[in-house]
Each structure stands twice: as C-alpha cells, then as structure tokens.
Amino acid sequence: MQLYLVQHGAAKSEVEDPRRGLTVEGEKTVNGMADYLAARKLRIDRIEHSDKERARQTAQIMAARLHPADGTRQVADMAPSDSIGPGHQRLQNESCSLMIVGHLPYLSRLLSVLLGVQQDRTLVAFQMGGVVHVDRDGNGEWRLGWMLVPELLPGRTTEHPSAA
C-alpha cells in the first residue's frame, strides 16, 4: 500500500476568513506540488481529507491534477488534535494507494505510530503543501519512502512555516 500524507496549504487567519480557506500563496504552493506530482505520474486511488476548509481545498487541487480513481472523500476524526486510533486502525486494512490531506499535529502523530515509534515523537518536519510518502509491505510493516517539501520544487525558493 502506498500512502501519501499531505499537510494542507497555508490558510487565512480566522479573522480574515472564519472558515480558514487557503491563502493565495497556499493555493499557489499546492498547485505547484500537484503539478509536480502529476508530471511524475503519481498514481492515487483516493484522496481523503478532514472537514476543515483548508484540507478540502488542498484535496480538491490535488484531485484536479492527479485524477484519483475513487475521487475525494471527507473523513471524520482527522482534525488537528483528534485521536489517531481510528485512522491508524483503518489504514491497517486499506489496500489502495491513498493520499490523506490533514493537519498537524494529527499527521505527525499518525506517521510516528505507523513507523512504530511513540506518537509524540516528531519524525519529520511537515510543511504546508508538502508530501510524505510511506508504504506498507506484504508483512504489514510501514516504511518511510520520501518527503517532498515545496522549497524543492522547481522555481520555489521561499520557506513555508508548519502550522495546523
């Protein structure tokens, strides 16, 4: 199983937008990442996202470029501080190529548990619009494959802080 964990793009402040949609820069970053992944023919069966607007928008941008066979789906229990238990259990039985668009610290805790370490241990520094790839082998063991941050994309030089 191939799993891609994506932190949503940069979001507006709650004062600016109570729903916290993506900023113009956030959209630009996610579009760039989606274009890069599509050019490399990344195959995704489904994209899942939380109920937060910034995650939904990020998932839609990714889906528009990657054309997941099973589309996008909103999934409960993926808010920044939600328990990773339900998501972890569900992934153990999943077989498709899946992209999860979510938030910190949820994604960081999920990655730690998948890789067999304490969930409060940060293994990678997620970045808004960045992608972390892990895969599960035939024995059910998860491995870190790669991480792609927006600064590594062609034509990108600015850093993007991590935030939920």
Secondary structure per residue as TSV (DSSP state, phi and psi in degrees):
chain	resnum	aa	ss	phi	psi
A	1	M	-	360.0	135.0
A	2	Q	E	-102.3	131.8
A	3	L	E	-129.8	131.4
A	4	Y	E	-120.7	116.7
A	5	L	E	-99.4	123.5
A	6	V	E	-123.9	124.1
A	7	Q	E	-82.0	133.4
A	8	H	-	-52.1	162.6
A	9	G	-	-72.6	169.6
A	10	A	-	-56.7	135.1
A	11	A	B	-113.6	154.5
A	12	K	-	-67.8	158.2
A	13	S	-	-70.6	162.0
A	14	E	T	-65.3	-31.3
A	15	V	T	-67.5	-42.8
A	16	E	T	-70.0	-38.4
A	17	D	-	-152.9	104.4
A	18	P	T	-55.8	-26.0
A	19	R	T	-85.1	-11.1
A	20	R	-	59.3	51.9
A	21	G	-	-68.8	173.4
A	22	L	B	-68.4	146.2
A	23	T	-	-76.9	170.1
A	24	V	H	-59.8	-44.1
A	25	E	H	-65.1	-38.3
A	26	G	H	-61.4	-44.3
A	27	E	H	-62.0	-42.9
A	28	K	H	-62.1	-44.4
A	29	T	H	-62.8	-47.4
A	30	V	H	-66.7	-39.7
A	31	N	H	-60.4	-42.6
A	32	G	H	-62.6	-43.0
A	33	M	H	-66.2	-44.2
A	34	A	H	-62.5	-42.1
A	35	D	H	-61.7	-43.9
A	36	Y	H	-62.1	-46.7
A	37	L	H	-65.0	-40.0
A	38	A	H	-65.3	-38.7
A	39	A	H	-64.2	-25.2
A	40	R	T	-94.4	9.3
A	41	K	T	56.7	41.7
A	42	L	-	-64.1	128.2
A	43	R	-	-102.3	124.2
A	44	I	-	-125.6	132.1
A	45	D	S	-83.1	-36.8
A	46	R	E	-153.4	148.2
A	47	I	E	-117.6	126.9
A	48	E	E	-112.3	148.1
A	49	H	E	-146.0	162.5
A	50	S	-	-76.7	-178.8
A	51	D	S	-85.1	2.7
A	52	K	S	-79.2	140.4
A	53	E	H	-56.7	-43.0
A	54	R	H	-62.7	-35.6
A	55	A	H	-73.1	-40.7
A	56	R	H	-61.8	-45.8
A	57	Q	H	-63.3	-42.1
A	58	T	H	-61.4	-44.4
A	59	A	H	-62.2	-40.5
A	60	Q	H	-65.1	-40.6
A	61	I	H	-64.2	-45.7
A	62	M	H	-60.7	-44.2
A	63	A	H	-64.5	-35.8
A	64	A	H	-63.6	-27.9
A	65	R	H	-97.8	-34.4
A	66	L	H	-95.2	-15.7
A	67	H	-	49.9	59.9
A	68	P	-	-61.8	135.5
A	69	A	T	-56.1	-39.0
A	70	D	T	-100.6	13.3
A	71	G	-	69.3	-152.6
A	72	T	E	-114.8	156.0
A	73	R	E	-149.0	133.3
A	74	Q	E	-78.2	134.4
A	75	V	-	-124.2	136.9
A	76	A	S	-74.3	165.0
A	77	D	S	64.5	38.3
A	78	M	-	-127.0	19.6
A	79	A	S	-69.3	163.7
A	80	P	T	-47.9	-43.1
A	81	S	T	-105.6	10.6
A	82	D	S	-66.4	156.5
A	83	S	-	-65.1	139.8
A	84	I	S	-85.5	-7.0
A	85	G	H	-50.1	-55.0
A	86	P	H	-61.1	-41.7
A	87	G	H	-66.7	-42.8
A	88	H	H	-61.7	-45.6
A	89	Q	H	-61.9	-43.2
A	90	R	H	-63.5	-39.3
A	91	L	H	-67.5	-28.1
A	92	Q	H	-64.4	-24.6
A	93	N	T	-105.3	1.0
A	94	E	-	-82.9	144.9
A	95	S	-	-124.7	-11.9
A	96	C	S	-84.2	170.5
A	97	S	-	-81.7	118.1
A	98	L	E	-126.9	137.5
A	99	M	E	-112.4	130.4
A	100	I	E	-114.1	121.4
A	101	V	E	-104.5	119.2
A	102	G	E	-152.8	-145.9
A	103	H	-	-135.1	163.7
A	104	L	T	-95.5	145.9
A	105	P	T	-87.9	1.0
A	106	Y	H	-53.0	-52.6
A	107	L	H	-61.7	-40.5
A	108	S	H	-64.2	-43.5
A	109	R	H	-66.0	-40.8
A	110	L	H	-62.2	-46.1
A	111	L	H	-59.8	-44.5
A	112	S	H	-58.3	-46.6
A	113	V	H	-66.3	-41.9
A	114	L	H	-58.7	-37.4
A	115	L	T	-89.1	5.5
A	116	G	T	82.5	25.2
A	117	V	S	-120.1	170.9
A	118	Q	-	-59.3	138.9
A	119	Q	T	-67.1	-14.9
A	120	D	T	-91.8	4.0
A	121	R	S	-94.2	122.8
A	122	T	-	-83.5	117.1
A	123	L	-	-92.1	-36.2
A	124	V	S	-135.1	154.9
A	125	A	-	-93.7	92.9
A	126	F	-	-58.7	148.9
A	127	Q	-	-130.5	148.1
A	128	M	T	-59.1	125.1
A	129	G	T	85.0	-3.0
A	130	G	-	-84.2	164.3
A	131	V	E	-129.4	133.7
A	132	V	E	-117.3	125.5
A	133	H	E	-104.2	129.5
A	134	V	E	-131.0	155.5
A	135	D	E	-135.8	155.6
A	136	R	E	-112.6	127.2
A	137	D	-	-84.0	-179.0
A	138	G	T	-62.9	-18.7
A	139	N	T	-92.5	2.6
A	140	G	S	84.8	9.0
A	141	E	-	-88.8	133.2
A	142	W	E	-93.1	143.3
A	143	R	E	-135.1	142.6
A	144	L	E	-74.2	125.8
A	145	G	E	-94.2	-61.7
A	146	W	E	-161.8	168.0
A	147	M	E	-136.2	135.7
A	148	L	E	-125.1	120.7
A	149	V	-	-106.1	152.3
A	150	P	G	-54.4	-33.3
A	151	E	G	-62.9	-21.4
A	152	L	G	-84.7	-9.6
A	153	L	S	-71.9	146.1
A	154	P	T	-54.7	133.0
A	155	G	T	82.5	1.3
A	156	R	-	-105.3	133.9
A	157	T	-	-133.4	-9.8
A	158	T	-	-89.6	149.7
A	159	E	-	-92.3	149.0
A	160	H	-	-121.8	120.8
A	161	P	-	-68.2	151.9
A	162	S	-	-82.9	140.0
A	163	A	-	-161.1	152.3
A	164	A	-	-77.5	360.0
